[in-house]
Amino acid sequence: MVMDTPPGTDKADMDSVFVAPSVEKTNLLSGVSYSHFSPVPKAIQDDMGIECVLGVDEAGRGPVLGPMVYGVFYLPLPLERQLLAKTHHFDDSKVLSVQVRSDLMEKLCTPSTDLYESCGWATKVMSARDISAGMLRPSSTHNLNAQAMDATIELIKGVFALGINIKEIYIDTIGPPQSYQNKLSKIFPTTSITVAKKADSLYPCVSAASVCAKVTRDVSLELCYEEYALSHPSEGEGWGSGYPSDARCSSWLRRTMDPVFGWGNECRFSWGTAKDLLEVKGSDKVDWPVDDSDETSMRVTDFFTSSSAATEQSAEGDEMCRWFGSRVEDQIFSFV
């Protein structure tokens, strides 16, 4: 099964695509990040000690418009291949058509189906506003990799908090797998963790997580546009897939930009596409005064770390710095 439209041009048809419970309109439109956890499936409720496998994947990392969504998917270990790969043919969400993804998600959310009775899932919807706020912090940036790691940890901890006996975790990565895996193994030491590139094509539980994330992301973006279109009835072209490479998206950004405020909660202001447009097209410049109050001053002890902490940081190596970003004090003392 392959995509019925070119990559990056999927458009959720709200009349036929299933709207999952992970799509919370109020939070989406207000620019609030949020999490959604499905009920614990009956197959696990009947035996909370049963060993389970969990997959993690994301959707919407690259777009300048809309949220990035992380998804996790779990089920009893013995069922993974038979139920997901052989019976329902889960695969990397990018190679499944919009309708196939929607149908799988609907089965997953429909009581009495085998997927509903055996599988659990959760999503973290990271709003464009919050992504930008983290990346544009004036004191210390919280880059996208660090935000992605936080979302992954939050979701996994949330599943453990439900009492699920997770024995194996598989995660799709877009950075150095070993560094990512080492960090997670320290947080979840009793669980076997595998981080791999293309994991959404290799492990059925990751494929299922990618479907949950992708369906949530696509419908969320469409809902945001529908709300925008209500107040802009003459806007007929739409904003496309939300990717900077999409001509409809870049055209919409140029056409609708406010010279002072830019765009709404749907836009990631930290993306180069948005920043460049504001620099070139924005006619009004704002100078923000620096707060010199004592409330923001650092303590002397803030400049020191324990020897054990320094040793641990050194052990992580430069690779972790490239992935998650260096701390502000490291940057300060590099000039001393």
C-alpha positions in Angstrom: 0.0 0.0 0.0 1.5 3.3 -1.0 0.5 6.9 -0.7 -2.3 8.0 -3.1 -0.8 11.5 -3.2 2.8 12.8 -3.5 4.8 13.1 -0.2 3.9 16.3 1.7 0.6 16.9 0.0 -1.7 14.8 2.1 -4.8 16.7 3.0 -7.1 15.2 5.6 -10.7 15.1 4.2 -12.7 15.8 7.4 -15.7 14.0 6.0 -14.0 10.7 5.7 -11.0 10.7 8.0 -11.5 9.5 11.5 -11.1 12.1 14.2 -9.3 10.4 17.0 -9.8 11.3 20.7 -6.2 12.5 20.8 -7.4 15.6 18.7 -8.5 18.1 21.3 -9.8 21.2 19.5 -9.8 23.6 22.4 -6.1 23.0 23.2 -5.1 23.0 19.5 -6.7 26.4 18.8 -5.3 28.0 22.0 -1.8 26.8 21.2 -1.5 24.5 24.3 0.6 21.3 24.3 -1.2 18.3 25.8 -1.1 14.5 26.2 -3.7 11.9 25.6 -3.7 8.3 26.9 -6.0 5.6 25.7 -7.7 3.2 28.3 -5.7 0.2 29.3 -6.8 -2.6 27.0 -8.7 -5.5 28.4 -6.1 -8.1 27.4 -3.7 -6.3 29.8 -6.2 -5.4 32.4 -6.9 -9.2 32.8 -3.2 -9.8 33.5 -1.3 -6.7 34.6 1.8 -8.8 34.9 1.9 -9.7 31.2 5.1 -8.5 29.5 4.5 -5.8 26.9 6.4 -4.2 24.1 6.2 -0.4 23.4 7.1 1.6 20.2 7.7 5.3 19.9 7.6 7.5 16.8 6.7 11.1 15.8 5.0 13.0 13.0 5.4 16.6 11.9 9.0 17.4 12.8 9.8 19.4 9.8 6.7 21.6 9.0 6.6 25.3 9.8 2.9 25.1 10.5 1.1 22.9 13.1 2.1 20.7 16.0 4.7 18.0 16.2 3.1 14.8 17.6 4.8 12.0 19.4 3.1 8.7 19.7 3.6 5.5 21.7 1.9 2.2 21.2 2.0 -0.9 23.4 0.6 -4.4 23.5 1.5 -7.9 24.9 4.8 -9.1 23.5 3.4 -12.4 22.0 0.8 -10.5 19.9 3.0 -7.9 18.3 4.0 -9.6 14.9 0.8 -11.6 14.4 -1.7 -8.8 15.3 0.1 -5.8 13.9 2.2 -7.0 11.0 0.3 -10.0 9.7 -3.4 -9.3 10.5 -3.6 -5.5 10.1 -0.5 -4.8 8.0 0.8 -1.8 10.0 3.8 -0.1 8.3 5.6 3.2 8.4 2.8 5.7 8.2 4.4 7.6 5.3 3.9 4.6 3.0 0.2 4.1 4.0 -2.5 6.0 2.3 -4.5 8.6 4.3 -7.6 6.3 4.3 -5.7 3.2 5.4 -4.1 5.2 8.3 -7.6 6.5 9.2 -9.2 3.1 9.1 -6.5 1.6 11.4 -6.9 4.4 13.9 -10.6 4.0 13.9 -10.3 0.2 14.6 -7.9 1.0 17.4 -10.5 3.3 19.0 -13.6 1.1 18.4 -14.6 -1.2 21.3 -14.9 -4.9 20.6 -12.2 -4.8 17.8 -9.1 -6.9 18.4 -6.9 -3.8 18.3 -9.0 -2.0 20.9 -9.1 -5.1 23.2 -5.3 -5.8 23.0 -3.5 -2.5 22.4 -2.9 0.8 24.1 -1.5 4.1 22.8 -0.8 7.7 23.8 0.2 10.9 22.1 1.9 14.1 23.0 0.8 17.1 20.9 3.6 19.7 21.0 2.1 23.0 19.8 3.9 25.2 17.3 3.8 28.0 19.9 5.5 25.9 22.6 8.1 24.6 20.2 9.0 28.1 19.2 9.0 29.3 22.8 11.6 26.7 23.7 13.8 27.3 20.7 13.7 31.1 21.1 14.4 31.3 24.9 16.6 34.4 25.5 18.7 32.8 28.2 19.1 29.1 27.1 17.6 27.4 24.1 15.6 24.2 24.4 16.2 22.8 20.9 13.9 20.5 19.1 15.9 17.4 19.9 15.7 18.2 23.6 12.0 18.8 23.4 11.5 15.5 21.5 13.4 13.7 24.2 11.3 15.3 26.9 8.1 14.2 25.1 9.4 10.6 24.7 10.3 10.3 28.4 7.0 11.8 29.4 4.9 9.4 27.4 6.9 6.3 28.5 6.7 7.4 32.1 2.9 7.9 31.6 2.5 4.3 30.4 4.6 2.9 33.3 2.4 4.9 35.6 -0.7 3.0 34.3 0.9 -0.2 35.7 1.9 -1.6 32.3 4.8 -4.1 32.5 6.9 -2.8 29.6 9.9 -5.1 28.9 11.0 -3.9 25.5 11.0 -0.4 24.0 11.7 0.4 20.3 12.2 4.0 19.2 12.7 5.6 15.8 15.4 8.2 15.8 16.5 11.1 13.6 19.8 11.7 15.4 22.7 9.5 16.7 20.9 6.3 18.0 23.5 5.3 20.5 23.5 8.6 22.4 19.7 8.6 22.5 19.7 4.9 23.7 22.3 5.5 26.4 20.3 8.4 27.9 17.0 6.5 27.9 18.7 3.4 29.4 19.8 5.4 32.4 16.2 6.6 32.9 14.6 3.2 32.4 17.3 0.8 33.5 15.1 -2.3 33.9 13.8 -2.2 30.3 15.5 -3.3 27.1 15.7 -0.2 24.9 16.5 -0.2 21.1 16.9 3.1 19.2 17.3 2.7 15.5 16.9 4.6 12.3 14.0 3.5 10.2 12.5 1.7 13.2 9.0 2.5 11.9 9.7 0.1 9.1 11.5 -2.5 11.2 9.3 -2.9 14.3 5.5 -3.3 14.1 4.9 -1.5 17.4 6.8 1.6 16.1 4.8 1.4 12.8 1.6 1.5 14.9 3.0 4.5 17.0 3.7 6.3 13.7 0.1 5.8 12.6 -1.2 7.2 15.8 1.1 10.3 15.6 0.5 10.9 11.9 -3.4 10.7 12.1 -3.4 13.0 15.1 -1.1 15.5 13.4 -2.9 15.6 10.0 -6.4 16.1 11.5 -5.0 18.6 14.0 -3.6 20.7 11.1 -6.8 20.5 9.2 -8.9 21.6 12.2 -6.6 24.6 12.7 -7.0 25.6 9.1 -10.8 25.2 9.2 -10.9 27.6 12.2 -8.7 30.0 10.3 -10.9 29.8 7.2 -14.0 30.7 9.2 -12.6 34.2 9.9 -11.0 34.5 6.5 -13.7 33.3 4.0 -11.9 34.8 1.0 -8.8 32.7 1.7 -9.3 29.9 -0.9 -5.9 28.5 -1.6 -5.2 27.0 1.8 -1.8 26.5 3.5 -1.1 23.0 2.1 0.9 20.5 4.1 2.6 23.0 6.4 6.0 22.1 5.0 8.3 25.1 3.9 8.9 23.2 0.6 5.2 23.2 -0.2 4.5 26.2 -2.5 1.0 26.6 -1.0 2.5 26.9 2.5 5.2 29.4 1.6 2.7 31.4 -0.4 0.3 31.5 2.5 3.0 32.6 4.9 3.9 35.5 2.6 0.3 36.5 1.9 -1.0 36.5 5.4 1.9 37.8 7.5 1.1 40.6 9.9 4.1 43.0 10.0 4.1 43.1 13.8 2.7 39.8 15.0 3.5 37.6 12.1 1.0 34.7 12.3 -1.1 32.9 14.9 -0.5 29.9 17.2 -0.3 27.6 14.2 3.1 28.9 13.1 6.6 27.9 14.4 8.3 31.3 14.6 11.6 29.6 15.3 11.8 28.1 11.8 14.1 29.8 9.4 11.3 30.3 6.9 9.2 32.3 9.3 12.2 34.3 10.7 13.5 35.2 7.3 10.0 36.5 6.2 9.7 38.6 9.4 13.2 40.0 8.8 12.7 40.8 5.1 9.0 41.7 4.9 8.2 42.9 8.4 8.2 46.7 8.4 8.0 47.3 12.1 10.9 46.6 14.4 10.7 46.2 18.1 13.6 46.7 20.6 13.0 44.8 23.9 14.7 46.3 26.9 17.0 44.1 28.9 15.9 43.4 32.5 18.7 44.4 34.8 16.8 43.6 38.0 18.5 41.6 40.8 15.8 38.9 40.5 17.6 37.5 37.4 21.1 37.6 38.9 22.9 34.3 39.3 24.2 33.0 42.6 27.9 32.2 43.0 27.1 28.6 43.5 25.5 28.5 40.1 28.9 28.6 38.5 30.1 25.4 40.1 29.2 21.7 39.7 30.1 18.7 41.8 33.0 16.5 40.6 30.6 13.6 40.1 28.3 15.7 37.9 31.3 16.9 35.9 32.6 13.3 35.5 29.1 12.2 34.3 28.9 15.1 31.8 32.3 14.3 30.4 31.4 10.6 30.0 28.5 11.6 27.7 31.0 13.2 25.3 30.6 15.8 22.6 28.0 13.7 20.8 25.4 14.4 23.4 26.1 18.1 23.2 25.6 18.1 19.5 22.3 16.3 19.9 20.7 18.1 22.9 22.7 21.4 22.9 25.3 22.6 25.4 24.4 24.3 28.7 24.7 28.0 29.0 27.4 27.9 31.6 29.5 25.7 29.3 29.3 28.4 26.7 30.2 31.1 29.2 33.4 29.4 30.5 34.6 28.4 27.1 35.8 32.0 26.7 37.5 32.2 30.1 
